[in-house]
């Protein structure tokens, strides 16, 4: 059975992995990274420009920083549909996700 401390460590690991991946996506191809993560230009700039120390500090939060973008049943069921080919499923989900609003800094 997992302890609270173990779970918090796992949250921090997920956060760090997510932030490092997000930075890599944004630094290699900002528009594609923004689309894949569903974030605004302003938020993309903040994430991409975090120093290593800031990234580690932010990752140490006890809150999960990433979230599912699949609030819509249609997107989730499209991604999980075993009847469609992978390419068709990805294309359909990309179209559905492109219509969703991007995350903004509040």
Secondary structure, DSSP 8 states (H G I E B T S, - for coil): ---HHHHHHHHHHHHHHHHHHHHHHHHH-HHHHHHHHTB-HHHHHHHHT--HHHHHHHHT-SS-----S--SHHHHHHHH-TTS-HHHHHHHHHHHHHTS--B---
